[in-house]
Amino acid sequence: MGLVGVVFVHGLFSSRKVWGEFERLIGEDPDLARLELRYFEYASPKIRVNPMKRIPNFNDLGESLATYLRNDAAHLPAFVLVTHSQGGLVVQRFLARTLARGRGLDLARLRQVVMFACPSEGSDFARPLRGMVPSWFRSHQERDLVRNNAAITEAREAVLNRVVHAQSASAHEYPVPIHVYVGEEDNIVRPESARSVFPNTGTLPGDHFGIVRPDGPEHRSFTAFRRHLLDTLGPAKSPSPAPGMSGRWRRPVVGVVRQAIAAGDRQIVLYGLPRTGKSWTVADALEGGRAPSGVKLRTSRVQPDDGTPARLVAVPPLSREESRSLLEYEIARHGLSADADQLLRLLPAGPLSLPGAVCAYVDEIRHTPPELLAIRPPPAAVAAETAPVAAIVAGLSADDLDALARLALLGGVPLAGLVDAGLVDRDALGPAIRRLAVRCLVSQYEGRVEVPAVVVDALGANLRSAAARYIADRVRSIANAAVETALAAALPVLAKNWLTLGVFEELDVFALVEQLNRQGHWNEYVALTRVLLEALDERHDVQDAVSTRCRLARKVAQLGNLELGWLLLREANELVGADGPAAVRAELHLHRAFLAHLQGDPAYALQELHRSIALHSASEDPVGMLTAHKLEGNIRLRLGEHEAAAACFAAALAISVPGSDGPRLEAEVSLAHCELRLDRLDAAGKRLERVIGQMRAGPVRTELPRALYVAALLAERRGLPAQALDLARQAVDGDVGDPAVKAAIKRTVWRLERFGSVHVGEGGGSE
């Protein structure tokens, strides 16, 4: 690879000066001479003084970084993004927004992301002191660094699902390696926040700033960073590459062979992967195209018997970076004009992890267009290279085969999380993992177990389906009563695996999505629904794809991401068209009304709502009518039209819909709120007593905090401040999905604790 850019992104209250030591050490390293250092700088003052200026938020900075890369860094054929602290959040927002807009292929030049001390789950450092500064005086950026910030979580989940675990390069996902480092003395960004959900993590010496201020070339921060830069640079291009030139694909095998030679072994058999691809590479790198004197180096199509008088060296599959390196070498060696990155996108990942298969593909490209090579079955020469892997898998015991198939479906989730979720038995699975790892059929890192794509291909559809049914039954039995946190966190990754492996239908994702929603696992609900949308789009299920986008748009808008909500509705509108079914168009109008309502545009909201009601009425959809009446009531309530709002909620409750306990309870609470505003205190009190008791005794509890909040306002109106405060405190302890309601409850608790009972305001839903 030729010129490579390194784009540095600084953190909160910082500047490009933080990278001074890295800049000096890179400049002194001749192996890094092909790097061009660039600096993305942005405004990050501690306070806002000039009223004519504002401090940019993370959305602004993500957009600004995209503009910088598109214009200022346009000349770079490839680049690495390197971040410190908050800079990692800026890059995550940039990645998430790029993919949300369907511009995934714009990331083709991005080779790696390296994040130092990034607060991916926020930072509570000096939080009490931060809270003493008025919010209007503080930086957006600093305020958004609190834990569990919805927008940060949304971006992180998008990056995890669409970048880290991406299976293809497309408009809405693009695989880019992301490396995360923690400072071992960092008390500003704690390790659990810096590591977060990212699989490739490490710990380096230093505190929050020391981690990016290496004092010399031997400092571990620089050596780790240097390794990533060298991986990106790859071998320097030469017009006539020598057959013996080194390549990063050789390093893992060369290392284990050298160890075997150093230990005195003279009969060395490579197994785990097939034939010449690794054999000539190792011999080449060891001693000018041949093995050292007295050493016999050979390969085996299957694992040799235990009695073979030789050192058995298990050969792991190539990583994506190693595959690219070997492709570039083979393309140059044959004098072809093919693009290695394009081939990585086109050709199946499994065979591309085998050196022999890579060589066979490049040989085929000399007379066959790459697009045709992507069509299965693969060419005979490629199939010959993958056959030994299938032979190794076929030779496993039944127990190890079952374990391997299950691990393929569970890949990417920490083993501890799988145990906590009840999906695996550590004691039963542990020995199988060790046996499979010896054969290079699984790999382990950071507590996770991964099955290489070439091994998954060898498992076959029947084994994958049987494993999928087994795990799906486990998920159903575990989630029957409630979805615990560990299982909720695992579900989006599992679903993505299952979609990739063609067994998605075995998992009842629609039911799981609804369960996550009912039980308040909002972030996991969003992530799992995104995977469900991919599946619906793949099978061209337009009606469900539109309906699911609408529901997801509603949820992300409630969580504060209105922009993503509108984007999802635009996608839904493109799918349904102007002549789509009336029920589907009615749902689309309904959700446009809801987002407009959240955005504070009641005129447009009511306009869209009336269109929805007309279509729902024409299609005789009682569920849609109930929802539409309830939404109109909410809009009227916010406008202060309490009588009209009460009539809307009463109309919603008059519609009988089986299985609509949640929406009906929500309408009951809203009607009680209207009755409170209209001074019908007895009616409001009786209604609230009944619905609160019903929610505490039943499974539907999502509206309980809001019901307690309205009951607190009612107690305050009746002159019972102590009771009002107790109810408001119960409400604030509940899991509230709507940020506006959550904020109103917190304000009410704050007011009652400090001032006691005062007149209840007339704003729609606030105190």
LUMTIKE-739809 format. One line per 2 residues: number of its first residue (from 1); their letters; for each residue x, y, z of C-alpha. Coordinates in steps of 0.05 Angstrom, whole numbers, plus 5000, padded with zeros to 4 digits. Example, Ala and Ser with C-alpha at 12.3 -4.5 7.8 and 13.67 -1.06 7.14 Angstrom:
1	as	5246:4910:5156 ~ 5273:4979:5143 $
# end
This chain:
1	mg	5000:5000:5000 ~ 5025:5070:4984 $
3	lv	5011:5134:5024 ~ 4968:5124:5086 $
5	gv	4939:5180:5128 ~ 4934:5181:5203 $
7	vf	4877:5227:5224 ~ 4882:5246:5298 $
9	vh	4819:5267:5336 ~ 4831:5299:5404 $
11	gl	4785:5298:5465 ~ 4745:5344:5510 $
13	fs	4777:5413:5525 ~ 4838:5391:5485 $
15	sr	4873:5404:5419 ~ 4923:5374:5370 $
17	kv	4979:5387:5420 ~ 4959:5324:5457 $
19	wg	4988:5284:5400 ~ 5057:5316:5403 $
21	ef	5095:5255:5428 ~ 5063:5208:5378 $
23	er	5080:5258:5323 ~ 5153:5261:5344 $
25	li	5161:5185:5350 ~ 5128:5171:5283 $
27	ge	5173:5223:5250 ~ 5234:5188:5278 $
29	dp	5213:5118:5254 ~ 5237:5101:5183 $
31	dl	5186:5044:5178 ~ 5130:5096:5184 $
33	ar	5156:5143:5131 ~ 5096:5131:5085 $
35	le	5048:5161:5136 ~ 5017:5230:5128 $
37	lr	4994:5259:5195 ~ 4930:5299:5195 $
39	yf	4893:5331:5253 ~ 4818:5340:5259 $
41	ey	4809:5398:5307 ~ 4743:5424:5334 $
43	as	4717:5474:5385 ~ 4715:5446:5455 $
45	pk	4718:5504:5505 ~ 4702:5492:5579 $
47	ir	4647:5545:5581 ~ 4605:5586:5533 $
49	vn	4619:5660:5541 ~ 4603:5693:5474 $
51	pm	4527:5691:5463 ~ 4540:5695:5388 $
53	kr	4573:5627:5388 ~ 4551:5558:5411 $
55	ip	4591:5497:5430 ~ 4581:5441:5379 $
57	nf	4549:5376:5402 ~ 4569:5306:5381 $
59	nd	4522:5306:5321 ~ 4554:5371:5297 $
61	lg	4624:5341:5306 ~ 4606:5276:5271 $
63	es	4582:5316:5211 ~ 4643:5361:5214 $
65	la	4690:5300:5214 ~ 4653:5271:5154 $
67	ty	4662:5337:5117 ~ 4736:5340:5136 $
69	lr	4749:5269:5110 ~ 4710:5283:5046 $
71	nd	4747:5347:5030 ~ 4811:5360:5069 $
73	aa	4831:5286:5068 ~ 4804:5271:4999 $
75	hl	4874:5258:4971 ~ 4888:5201:5020 $
77	pa	4876:5133:4988 ~ 4872:5102:5057 $
79	fv	4873:5128:5128 ~ 4869:5108:5202 $
81	lv	4828:5146:5253 ~ 4862:5154:5320 $
83	th	4825:5183:5379 ~ 4835:5205:5451 $
85	sq	4779:5207:5502 ~ 4717:5243:5475 $
87	gg	4747:5239:5405 ~ 4726:5166:5403 $
89	lv	4653:5187:5414 ~ 4660:5236:5356 $
91	vq	4684:5180:5311 ~ 4629:5133:5335 $
93	rf	4577:5186:5319 ~ 4609:5197:5250 $
95	la	4607:5122:5235 ~ 4536:5113:5260 $
97	rt	4508:5172:5221 ~ 4546:5152:5158 $
99	la	4515:5083:5160 ~ 4446:5107:5180 $
101	rg	4445:5150:5117 ~ 4463:5091:5073 $
103	rg	4533:5116:5057 ~ 4571:5056:5083 $
105	ld	4614:5051:5020 ~ 4642:5120:5037 $
107	la	4682:5083:5091 ~ 4722:5043:5039 $
109	rl	4785:5085:5053 ~ 4781:5076:5129 $
111	rq	4828:5019:5147 ~ 4827:5020:5224 $
113	vv	4802:5059:5284 ~ 4846:5063:5346 $
115	mf	4814:5092:5408 ~ 4853:5111:5471 $
117	ac	4813:5121:5536 ~ 4746:5132:5501 $
119	ps	4687:5140:5549 ~ 4641:5095:5508 $
121	eg	4594:5088:5567 ~ 4604:5158:5595 $
123	sd	4646:5185:5653 ~ 4624:5204:5723 $
125	fa	4690:5238:5741 ~ 4678:5299:5785 $
127	rp	4603:5293:5772 ~ 4582:5330:5836 $
129	lr	4626:5389:5818 ~ 4602:5389:5746 $
131	gm	4530:5392:5772 ~ 4545:5457:5810 $
133	vp	4557:5494:5744 ~ 4492:5519:5712 $
135	sw	4473:5476:5652 ~ 4466:5537:5606 $
137	fr	4539:5555:5621 ~ 4568:5485:5610 $
139	sh	4591:5451:5546 ~ 4542:5406:5508 $
141	qe	4600:5358:5501 ~ 4614:5354:5576 $
143	rd	4540:5347:5593 ~ 4531:5289:5544 $
145	lv	4588:5249:5576 ~ 4542:5225:5633 $
147	rn	4531:5150:5638 ~ 4474:5119:5598 $
149	na	4467:5178:5551 ~ 4417:5153:5500 $
151	ai	4451:5183:5438 ~ 4520:5156:5458 $
153	te	4489:5087:5470 ~ 4453:5090:5403 $
155	ar	4517:5107:5366 ~ 4557:5053:5403 $
157	ea	4505:4999:5387 ~ 4504:5020:5314 $
159	vl	4580:5016:5310 ~ 4581:4948:5345 $
161	nr	4528:4918:5300 ~ 4544:4953:5234 $
163	vv	4620:4960:5238 ~ 4651:4913:5288 $
165	ha	4605:4854:5271 ~ 4591:4874:5199 $
167	qs	4590:4815:5152 ~ 4593:4853:5086 $
169	as	4610:4920:5056 ~ 4545:4954:5038 $
171	ah	4505:5018:5045 ~ 4485:5004:5117 $
173	ey	4544:4964:5144 ~ 4619:4964:5133 $
175	pv	4671:4923:5170 ~ 4728:4964:5200 $
177	pi	4775:4938:5254 ~ 4767:4979:5319 $
179	hv	4820:4974:5373 ~ 4806:5001:5442 $
181	yv	4858:5016:5496 ~ 4849:5030:5570 $
183	ge	4897:5069:5615 ~ 4915:5026:5675 $
185	ed	4916:5087:5721 ~ 4859:5125:5687 $
187	ni	4808:5150:5738 ~ 4772:5196:5689 $
189	vr	4749:5141:5641 ~ 4743:5076:5680 $
191	pe	4762:5010:5646 ~ 4691:4985:5640 $
193	sa	4671:5048:5603 ~ 4731:5048:5557 $
195	rs	4725:4974:5539 ~ 4649:4976:5535 $
197	vf	4623:4925:5485 ~ 4684:4926:5439 $
199	pn	4719:4859:5429 ~ 4790:4882:5412 $
201	tg	4815:4916:5475 ~ 4880:4924:5513 $
203	tl	4908:4959:5574 ~ 4968:5007:5571 $
205	pg	5008:5044:5624 ~ 4989:5114:5643 $
207	dh	4931:5157:5667 ~ 4879:5190:5623 $
209	fg	4931:5234:5588 ~ 4994:5193:5599 $
211	iv	4966:5138:5554 ~ 4976:5184:5493 $
213	rp	5042:5214:5516 ~ 5093:5159:5506 $
215	dg	5162:5179:5531 ~ 5201:5139:5479 $
217	pe	5196:5087:5424 ~ 5195:5030:5475 $
219	hr	5134:5057:5512 ~ 5077:5007:5505 $
221	sf	5028:5059:5479 ~ 5074:5072:5420 $
223	ta	5092:4999:5407 ~ 5017:4981:5406 $
225	fr	5000:5040:5361 ~ 5060:5026:5316 $
227	rh	5037:4954:5305 ~ 4969:4978:5280 $
229	ll	5002:5028:5234 ~ 5049:4975:5204 $
231	dt	4990:4929:5193 ~ 4955:4984:5155 $
233	lg	5017:5002:5114 ~ 5031:4930:5095 $
235	pa	5092:4915:5052 ~ 5120:4972:5011 $
237	ks	5100:4966:4938 ~ 5154:4943:4889 $
239	ps	5147:4941:4813 ~ 5177:4870:4813 $
241	pa	5159:4836:4878 ~ 5207:4780:4895 $
243	pg	5176:4712:4908 ~ 5208:4710:4977 $
245	ms	5183:4778:5001 ~ 5155:4777:5071 $
247	gr	5081:4787:5084 ~ 5040:4794:5147 $
249	wr	5001:4730:5129 ~ 5064:4691:5143 $
251	rp	5078:4715:5213 ~ 5033:4670:5256 $
253	vv	5057:4606:5222 ~ 5130:4627:5217 $
255	gv	5129:4641:5292 ~ 5103:4572:5313 $
257	vr	5149:4536:5264 ~ 5210:4575:5291 $
259	qa	5189:4554:5362 ~ 5186:4481:5340 $
261	ia	5255:4485:5308 ~ 5283:4519:5370 $
263	ag	5254:4463:5412 ~ 5294:4412:5371 $
265	dr	5238:4384:5327 ~ 5259:4363:5257 $
267	qi	5194:4331:5231 ~ 5143:4387:5228 $
269	vl	5072:4376:5201 ~ 5025:4434:5191 $
271	yg	4952:4417:5199 ~ 4886:4452:5209 $
273	lp	4888:4485:5141 ~ 4907:4456:5074 $
275	rt	4967:4446:5030 ~ 5014:4492:4995 $
277	gk	4988:4560:5016 ~ 5022:4557:5084 $
279	sw	5076:4507:5068 ~ 5115:4547:5015 $
281	tv	5103:4611:5054 ~ 5136:4585:5117 $
283	ad	5194:4552:5081 ~ 5202:4616:5040 $
285	al	5206:4661:5101 ~ 5250:4614:5141 $
287	eg	5308:4606:5093 ~ 5305:4631:5022 $
289	gr	5251:4585:4995 ~ 5269:4522:5033 $
291	ap	5266:4496:5104 ~ 5330:4497:5146 $
293	sg	5378:4439:5137 ~ 5354:4376:5172 $
295	vk	5283:4401:5181 ~ 5226:4368:5143 $
297	lr	5167:4414:5134 ~ 5103:4385:5104 $
299	ts	5029:4394:5107 ~ 4970:4348:5118 $
301	rv	4900:4349:5090 ~ 4874:4321:5155 $
303	qp	4900:4319:5226 ~ 4954:4264:5229 $
305	dd	4944:4207:5277 ~ 4970:4219:5348 $
307	gt	5025:4168:5333 ~ 5056:4209:5278 $
309	pa	5130:4219:5297 ~ 5128:4293:5283 $
311	rl	5113:4360:5315 ~ 5041:4379:5297 $
313	va	5033:4454:5285 ~ 4961:4478:5282 $
315	vp	4952:4532:5230 ~ 4899:4585:5243 $
317	pl	4858:4617:5188 ~ 4881:4683:5160 $
319	sr	4853:4746:5190 ~ 4820:4798:5144 $
321	ee	4884:4839:5145 ~ 4927:4778:5128 $
323	sr	4880:4760:5071 ~ 4886:4830:5043 $
325	sl	4962:4827:5048 ~ 4965:4760:5011 $
327	le	4916:4785:4958 ~ 4958:4847:4945 $
329	ye	5021:4804:4940 ~ 4990:4754:4892 $
331	ia	4958:4808:4849 ~ 5025:4843:4843 $
333	rh	5062:4778:4830 ~ 5015:4762:4771 $
335	gl	5016:4833:4745 ~ 4939:4840:4750 $
337	sa	4899:4904:4758 ~ 4849:4876:4808 $
339	da	4834:4914:4873 ~ 4846:4874:4937 $
341	dq	4792:4911:4976 ~ 4741:4898:4922 $
343	ll	4757:4824:4923 ~ 4750:4822:4999 $
345	rl	4680:4851:4990 ~ 4660:4806:4933 $
347	lp	4688:4738:4951 ~ 4663:4694:5009 $
349	ag	4700:4704:5074 ~ 4710:4630:5088 $
351	pl	4755:4611:5030 ~ 4791:4679:5034 $
353	sl	4818:4658:5102 ~ 4858:4601:5069 $
355	pg	4924:4619:5034 ~ 4915:4565:4981 $
357	av	4845:4588:4965 ~ 4868:4661:4959 $
359	ca	4921:4639:4909 ~ 4870:4598:4871 $
361	yv	4822:4657:4867 ~ 4876:4703:4841 $
363	de	4896:4651:4789 ~ 4823:4647:4767 $
365	ir	4818:4722:4761 ~ 4866:4720:4702 $
367	ht	4810:4693:4658 ~ 4745:4702:4698 $
369	pp	4713:4767:4722 ~ 4713:4772:4799 $
371	el	4638:4783:4800 ~ 4627:4713:4770 $
373	la	4675:4682:4821 ~ 4630:4707:4877 $
375	ir	4574:4661:4854 ~ 4572:4593:4889 $
377	pp	4595:4539:4882 ~ 4667:4562:4882 $
379	pa	4716:4543:4827 ~ 4744:4472:4832 $
381	av	4813:4497:4852 ~ 4784:4537:4910 $
383	aa	4740:4479:4932 ~ 4802:4434:4933 $
385	et	4833:4481:4983 ~ 4772:4483:5030 $
387	ap	4761:4407:5027 ~ 4813:4391:5081 $
389	va	4777:4437:5130 ~ 4712:4400:5117 $
391	ai	4750:4335:5128 ~ 4776:4359:5196 $
393	va	4706:4380:5217 ~ 4675:4315:5192 $
395	gl	4725:4276:5235 ~ 4701:4308:5300 $
397	sa	4661:4270:5352 ~ 4586:4282:5355 $
399	dd	4593:4322:5420 ~ 4647:4367:5390 $
401	ld	4607:4378:5327 ~ 4547:4400:5368 $
403	al	4591:4446:5410 ~ 4623:4476:5347 $
405	ar	4555:4489:5315 ~ 4529:4523:5378 $
407	la	4591:4565:5385 ~ 4583:4588:5312 $
409	ll	4515:4616:5331 ~ 4538:4646:5397 $
411	gg	4601:4679:5371 ~ 4617:4750:5393 $
413	vp	4583:4746:5460 ~ 4629:4741:5521 $
415	la	4628:4670:5549 ~ 4613:4698:5618 $
417	gl	4552:4733:5589 ~ 4528:4668:5556 $
419	vd	4536:4632:5623 ~ 4499:4688:5660 $
421	ag	4444:4686:5608 ~ 4436:4611:5619 $
423	lv	4451:4594:5546 ~ 4513:4551:5559 $
425	dr	4540:4507:5614 ~ 4612:4529:5626 $
427	da	4633:4461:5655 ~ 4604:4422:5597 $
429	lg	4628:4469:5542 ~ 4698:4485:5569 $
431	pa	4731:4418:5551 ~ 4700:4420:5481 $
433	ir	4727:4491:5470 ~ 4797:4468:5489 $
435	rl	4795:4409:5441 ~ 4769:4452:5384 $
437	av	4820:4507:5398 ~ 4877:4458:5391 $
439	rc	4853:4443:5321 ~ 4846:4518:5305 $
441	lv	4771:4508:5295 ~ 4755:4562:5345 $
443	sq	4794:4623:5370 ~ 4788:4658:5437 $
445	ye	4799:4731:5455 ~ 4776:4775:5512 $
447	gr	4732:4719:5539 ~ 4696:4709:5473 $
449	ve	4698:4648:5428 ~ 4695:4656:5352 $
451	vp	4687:4604:5298 ~ 4723:4622:5232 $
453	av	4678:4630:5171 ~ 4713:4573:5134 $
455	vv	4696:4526:5192 ~ 4624:4550:5194 $
457	da	4619:4534:5119 ~ 4644:4464:5134 $
459	lg	4590:4453:5187 ~ 4534:4450:5136 $
461	an	4462:4475:5139 ~ 4434:4415:5177 $
463	lr	4482:4421:5236 ~ 4471:4496:5239 $
465	sa	4396:4488:5238 ~ 4397:4434:5293 $
467	aa	4440:4479:5337 ~ 4395:4538:5323 $
469	ry	4333:4500:5344 ~ 4368:4478:5409 $
471	ia	4390:4549:5427 ~ 4323:4578:5406 $
473	dr	4288:4530:5454 ~ 4336:4552:5509 $
475	vr	4322:4625:5495 ~ 4247:4614:5497 $
477	si	4249:4575:5562 ~ 4295:4626:5596 $
479	an	4257:4687:5570 ~ 4189:4658:5585 $
481	aa	4180:4699:5649 ~ 4228:4757:5639 $
483	ve	4288:4775:5598 ~ 4347:4786:5645 $
485	ta	4401:4837:5630 ~ 4453:4785:5607 $
487	la	4405:4753:5557 ~ 4380:4821:5532 $
489	aa	4452:4842:5517 ~ 4466:4777:5480 $
491	lp	4404:4776:5436 ~ 4424:4829:5383 $
493	vl	4491:4795:5371 ~ 4460:4726:5368 $
495	ak	4407:4750:5319 ~ 4460:4780:5274 $
497	nw	4499:4714:5274 ~ 4436:4675:5258 $
499	lt	4418:4721:5201 ~ 4488:4713:5172 $
501	lg	4486:4637:5179 ~ 4417:4630:5147 $
503	vf	4379:4604:5209 ~ 4345:4669:5229 $
505	ee	4276:4639:5225 ~ 4291:4591:5282 $
507	ld	4293:4650:5331 ~ 4225:4682:5346 $
509	vf	4253:4752:5339 ~ 4185:4788:5335 $
511	al	4165:4760:5403 ~ 4233:4776:5433 $
513	ve	4231:4847:5406 ~ 4164:4858:5440 $
515	ql	4189:4828:5505 ~ 4250:4874:5506 $
517	nr	4203:4933:5493 ~ 4154:4914:5548 $
519	qg	4208:4903:5599 ~ 4246:4967:5585 $
521	hw	4310:4940:5553 ~ 4309:5000:5505 $
523	ne	4379:4997:5476 ~ 4375:4922:5464 $
525	yv	4306:4931:5434 ~ 4334:4981:5384 $
527	al	4394:4938:5366 ~ 4352:4874:5357 $
529	tr	4300:4910:5315 ~ 4355:4935:5268 $
531	vl	4375:4863:5256 ~ 4302:4844:5246 $
533	le	4297:4898:5193 ~ 4356:4869:5156 $
535	al	4321:4802:5154 ~ 4255:4832:5130 $
537	de	4291:4871:5075 ~ 4328:4809:5053 $
539	rh	4264:4770:5043 ~ 4227:4830:5013 $
541	dv	4173:4829:5066 ~ 4149:4900:5052 $
543	qd	4089:4903:5100 ~ 4128:4878:5161 $
545	av	4189:4920:5141 ~ 4147:4983:5140 $
547	st	4110:4967:5205 ~ 4175:4950:5241 $
549	rc	4209:5013:5216 ~ 4150:5054:5242 $
551	rl	4154:5022:5311 ~ 4229:5031:5314 $
553	ar	4223:5104:5292 ~ 4174:5115:5350 $
555	kv	4222:5084:5401 ~ 4285:5120:5379 $
557	aq	4247:5185:5376 ~ 4223:5174:5448 $
559	lg	4295:5161:5467 ~ 4315:5228:5438 $
561	nl	4339:5211:5368 ~ 4287:5246:5325 $
563	el	4334:5249:5265 ~ 4340:5173:5262 $
565	gw	4265:5167:5272 ~ 4251:5211:5211 $
567	ll	4303:5173:5170 ~ 4268:5107:5186 $
569	lr	4201:5136:5166 ~ 4230:5160:5100 $
571	ea	4256:5090:5087 ~ 4187:5063:5103 $
573	ne	4154:5113:5056 ~ 4200:5091:4999 $
575	lv	4181:5019:5011 ~ 4105:5028:5014 $
577	ga	4097:5080:4958 ~ 4034:5120:4944 $
579	dg	3993:5059:4924 ~ 4009:5014:4982 $
581	pa	3956:4980:5026 ~ 3912:5028:5065 $
583	av	3930:4997:5132 ~ 4005:5006:5119 $
585	ra	3997:5078:5096 ~ 3953:5092:5157 $
587	el	4008:5067:5203 ~ 4060:5111:5167 $
589	hl	4016:5173:5175 ~ 4005:5156:5248 $
591	hr	4079:5153:5263 ~ 4093:5217:5225 $
593	af	4042:5248:5271 ~ 4076:5220:5332 $
595	la	4145:5246:5312 ~ 4116:5314:5295 $
597	hl	4082:5314:5364 ~ 4149:5300:5398 $
599	qg	4181:5354:5356 ~ 4130:5405:5379 $
601	dp	4093:5413:5313 ~ 4020:5401:5332 $
603	ay	3990:5428:5267 ~ 4028:5378:5224 $
605	al	4017:5323:5275 ~ 3941:5332:5274 $
607	qe	3941:5336:5198 ~ 3977:5270:5192 $
609	lh	3935:5240:5247 ~ 3869:5255:5212 $
611	rs	3896:5223:5149 ~ 3914:5162:5190 $
613	ia	3845:5158:5223 ~ 3810:5161:5156 $
615	lh	3853:5104:5128 ~ 3846:5062:5192 $
617	sa	3770:5072:5190 ~ 3768:5050:5117 $
619	se	3808:4988:5131 ~ 3768:4973:5195 $
621	dp	3830:4968:5238 ~ 3810:4974:5312 $
623	vg	3882:4972:5337 ~ 3901:5030:5292 $
625	ml	3838:5069:5313 ~ 3854:5059:5387 $
627	ta	3925:5083:5377 ~ 3904:5143:5335 $
629	hk	3852:5167:5386 ~ 3903:5159:5441 $
631	le	3955:5200:5403 ~ 3905:5255:5388 $
633	gn	3889:5257:5462 ~ 3963:5266:5478 $
635	ir	3969:5323:5427 ~ 3906:5357:5455 $
637	lr	3933:5348:5526 ~ 3998:5382:5508 $
639	lg	3959:5439:5477 ~ 3920:5447:5541 $
641	eh	3854:5426:5508 ~ 3836:5381:5567 $
643	ea	3763:5370:5550 ~ 3779:5350:5478 $
645	aa	3836:5306:5502 ~ 3791:5270:5552 $
647	ac	3741:5256:5496 ~ 3797:5226:5454 $
649	fa	3821:5180:5510 ~ 3749:5159:5525 $
651	aa	3740:5142:5451 ~ 3803:5100:5452 $
653	la	3779:5062:5514 ~ 3712:5049:5480 $
655	is	3747:5006:5427 ~ 3753:4933:5446 $
657	vp	3818:4902:5423 ~ 3842:4835:5452 $
659	gs	3912:4837:5480 ~ 3916:4913:5484 $
661	dg	3926:4918:5559 ~ 3987:4964:5552 $
663	pr	3956:5016:5506 ~ 3891:5016:5546 $
665	le	3928:5027:5612 ~ 3966:5084:5579 $
667	ae	3899:5115:5557 ~ 3871:5106:5627 $
669	vs	3929:5143:5658 ~ 3923:5199:5607 $
671	la	3848:5205:5619 ~ 3862:5210:5694 $
673	hc	3910:5266:5679 ~ 3856:5303:5640 $
675	el	3806:5292:5697 ~ 3857:5323:5744 $
677	rl	3865:5384:5700 ~ 3789:5390:5695 $
679	dr	3783:5387:5772 ~ 3746:5320:5769 $
681	ld	3789:5298:5827 ~ 3746:5241:5852 $
683	aa	3741:5209:5783 ~ 3816:5217:5773 $
685	gk	3830:5187:5841 ~ 3787:5126:5831 $
687	rl	3815:5113:5762 ~ 3887:5119:5786 $
689	er	3876:5074:5845 ~ 3847:5021:5800 $
691	vi	3901:5024:5745 ~ 3960:5028:5793 $
693	gq	3934:4966:5829 ~ 3923:4931:5763 $
695	mr	3994:4947:5740 ~ 4027:4926:5805 $
697	ag	3990:4860:5803 ~ 3999:4846:5728 $
699	pv	4055:4838:5678 ~ 4045:4906:5643 $
701	rt	4084:4957:5686 ~ 4113:5005:5635 $
703	el	4061:5059:5651 ~ 4067:5052:5727 $
705	pr	4118:5110:5736 ~ 4073:5158:5698 $
707	al	4011:5135:5736 ~ 4048:5147:5802 $
709	yv	4070:5215:5776 ~ 3998:5235:5760 $
711	aa	3976:5208:5828 ~ 4030:5252:5860 $
713	ll	4002:5313:5824 ~ 3932:5293:5848 $
715	ae	3956:5287:5921 ~ 3989:5355:5916 $
717	rr	3924:5385:5889 ~ 3887:5355:5948 $
719	gl	3936:5388:5997 ~ 3975:5324:6015 $
721	pa	4048:5344:6002 ~ 4079:5285:6041 $
723	qa	4038:5235:6002 ~ 4053:5272:5937 $
725	ld	4128:5268:5951 ~ 4125:5194:5968 $
727	la	4088:5179:5903 ~ 4136:5222:5862 $
729	rq	4196:5186:5892 ~ 4165:5119:5874 $
731	av	4155:5145:5803 ~ 4227:5169:5796 $
733	dg	4253:5100:5817 ~ 4214:5067:5760 $
735	dv	4240:5052:5690 ~ 4213:5110:5648 $
737	gd	4221:5105:5573 ~ 4198:5175:5553 $
739	pa	4253:5226:5569 ~ 4202:5283:5575 $
741	vk	4162:5245:5628 ~ 4225:5226:5664 $
743	aa	4247:5298:5666 ~ 4179:5321:5691 $
745	ik	4180:5269:5747 ~ 4250:5291:5769 $
747	rt	4229:5364:5769 ~ 4168:5348:5812 $
749	vw	4210:5310:5863 ~ 4260:5368:5865 $
751	rl	4205:5419:5875 ~ 4168:5380:5929 $
753	er	4232:5366:5967 ~ 4251:5439:5968 $
755	fg	4186:5479:5968 ~ 4131:5431:5987 $
757	sv	4063:5441:5955 ~ 4054:5497:5905 $
759	hv	4002:5508:5851 ~ 4004:5455:5796 $
761	ge	4016:5486:5728 ~ 3970:5478:5669 $
763	gg	4023:5454:5618 ~ 4005:5389:5583 $
765	gs	4036:5337:5628 ~ 4087:5379:5666 $
767	e	4082:5402:5737 $
# end
